[in-house]
Amino acid sequence: MTGDILVLERPTPDGCAPRPRRGGQLRTVAQQIADHVAVAIVNGEYRGGERIRETELAALYGASRAPVREAIRDLAQRGLVNFLPRRGAYVVDLSLDTIADVFNMRATLMGLAVRMIALRGDHGALDEVRRRVDALETMVAEEDPVRFARYIGRIGAALTELCTSEPLAELLRRQVRYSIWGLIWREKPLDFLSERRRRAAASEWRALLRAIEAGRDAEAETLQRRIHFTARDNALKAIGRQRSATCSPDRRLVD
């Protein structure tokens, strides 16, 4: 059963039907359930310390216990739930500070990666990054902030693959696969809501590409960090409105 493919048509915990995906790879039942529950946790629809019950998820998604159990293990691997012996799985306290920490760590790691790429000076290796930045600029006028955000993720993925440090590249890949970074943008638009914002973001990525091409490593690192910090602040503002909460001032790092 866990290898079957399920298009979830039942409501997510916030009562909204899942968004259809464009060109996405088909996911197993367990992966779909884990993704939807993870988004609900990030949005604050599950409280810290709340128990995740297999029977309730199985009923909500119309699935058997086996994929639900696998989904909960996936959530634990992402750091979103904790297992307590003989008590079950409980949601971690995913505060806005924790979400800000993820952005800040991503900014630091990606900043280091692009600095290494700039120092490498291999212009030919940047061809795929150039194509993706070009494509991003064509999406500015589209009123699809989630697609825009996902495509930015594709640019980040292309840069990750150019990093000459395999340990650093693997940290970045794992952050996408196994942390809340990979799902923050997946279902709900948290940033890039206006054409003006999308245009500004596309300009930031173009400026970053130029700095890398010119070998201006320190500038490239600063620009990459700033891109993430701006996205962080917009995402935190959106999530904060949902939760009526704010993050601590020491998380508001700036360049």
N, C-alpha and C positions, 0 to 999 in steps of 0.2 A: 504493500500500500504506500509506503513512503517514497517509492519511486514513481508513483503516478503523478500526472500533471493535473492541477485543479485551477480553474478560473473562479476565484472567489466572487460570488454574487451576493453573498450575505453581507449585512452591514458590519462595518468595523466598530470597535468599542465606542466611537463617538457618534455612531448612527449614520455615518456617510458611506456610500458605496465606494469601493476602491476605484481609483482612476485606471482607465486602460493604459497600457504601456505601448510606446512606439518603438518598434524595432528591438525590443528587449529580449533577452534570452529567457526561454521558458524555465520556470522554477518549479521545484517539487512542492507538494502540499505543505510540507513542514517549513520550507523556506518562505512560502507566501504567508503562512500564519505568523512565523517569527517576524517577518518584515512589518506586518500590520500591527502586531502587538508592540513592537519596538517603537514605531512611530507614535502610537498612543502613549507609551511611557514618556517619550521625549516631550510630547505635548501636554503632559501632566494629567492625562485622563486616568492613569493609575497613580495612586499615592505611594510615596516611599513607605516600605514596610507592608504594603498590601500583598496578600497571598495570591499567587497565580494558580488556579485550580484546573486540572486537566479536564474534568467533566464539564466545566463551564465553557472552556475554549472549544471543546469538541462539539458542544451543542451550538455555540455561536457560529462556528464555521462549517458545521455539517460534516465533520471529519471523524475518523476513528481515533482511539486513544493513542495508537502508535505514532502517527505523524505529529500529534499534539505533544507527546512526550519528547520527540526529537526536536520540535520547535522550541520547547522550554530549555533543552540542553544548548541549543543554538543561542538563545537569549543569555544564558549563563556565560557562554564563551565570549559574548560581546560585552560582558560586564554589566548587563542590565538587570539580572536577577541573581539572587544568592540562594544556594541550597543549604538548608539546615537539616541535620540528621533527624530522621523520623518526624519531620514537621513539614517538609515540602519546599516549594520555591517561593521566594518573596522578592518584590520589586525593590531595587536599590533606590536610595534617595537621590534622584537625578536633579540636582538643583541647577539654577542658571549659572552658578559659579562653575559647576562641573562642565556644563556645555561650553562656557567661555574658555575653560582650560583646554578643551579639545581643539578649539579654534586656534588658541595661542600656540599649542604644541605643533599643530599642523603648519602654522605660519613659520615657526622656527625651522622645522625640518625641511619644508619646501624652499625656504630662503637659502638654506645651506645647499640644497640640491641645485638650484639655479646658479648659485655662485660657482659651483664646481663646473657646471656646464659652460658658463661664460669663460672660465679660465681654460677650459679644454680647447676652445676656439675651432671646433669642427662645424663649419657652416653647413656642409652637406647633410649632417645628421639632423639639422633643424628643419628639414623639408616638411616633415609631417606636422610639426608644431606650426609652421607657417600656414599650411593648408587649414588647420583647425582654427587658427586665429582669423583667417580670411572667412571661413564659414561662420564663425561666431558673429562677425560684423554683419553678415546678411540676415541674422536672426533678430537684430535690434528692433525692427518694426513689428515683429510678430508678437502678439499678445499671449505669450506662453512662457511665463517666468520659470516654470519647473523644467521645461525642455531647455531653456537657456542655461539654467543652473547645471543641468546634467551635462550639457556640452562643455561648459567650463571644466567640469570634472574630467572630460575627455582630454582637454588640453593639459590638465595636471597629470593625467596618466601618461601622456606622451613625454612630458618632461621627466617624469619619474623613470621611464625606461632609458632616458639618456644619461641618467646619473651614473657616474663612474664608480660609485661606492655601492656595492651590492648590499651590504648591511643596511645602509641608509635607504636604498630603494625598497628593500623588503619591509622595513619599518613603515614606509609610506603605503605600500600595498596592504599590509596588515591593518593599517588604520582604516582603510576603505572597507576591507572585508569584515573586520571583527570589532569595529567600534561604532559609536553613534555617528561618526563623521559620514559614513557611507549611506546613512538613511535619513539624515536631517532634511535633505532636500527632496526626498523621494516622492512624497505624496502631496504635501502642501506647499504652496509658494510662501517663502519666508523673506525673499529679497527679489530684486530685479522686477518689481511690480510695475514700474513706469518705463516708458520708452527712454526718458531722460536718464534714468538710472542704468538701464541696459546699455545705452550709448556710452555713458561714463565708464562702465565696466569694460566694455570692448576696447575703449581707448587705453585703459590701464594695461590690458593684456598686450596691446600693440606696443605700448611704451616698454613693457617688460621684454618683449621679443627683440626690440631694437637694442636695448641695453645688453642683452645676451649676445646678439650678433656683433656688437661693437667691442665685446670683451670687457665691458665695464662691470666687473663682478660685484663690487660693493654696491653700486647703484641697483643692479639686478636683484640682489638680496633684499635691499630696502623696499624696492617696488613690490616684490613678491609678498613680503610681510605686510605691506600696507594694503594690498589687495585682500588678504585674508582678514585683516583687522576691520576693514570697512564692511566686508560680508558678515563678520562676527557681530558688529554693532547693529546691523540691519536685522539679522536673524534673531538676536537677543531681544530687540525691540518688539518683533512680531510675537515671539514666544512669551515675552513678559506681559504683553497685552492679554494673551490667552490665560495666563496664570495670575495676573494682577501682582506681579513680582518684579524685582530688579536684581541685578548681580552686584557684587561688591566692587568698590572703586578700584581695588588693586588688580582686578582682571582687565581693566580698560587700558591695556598696553597700547602705546602709540610709537611710531618712528619719528 
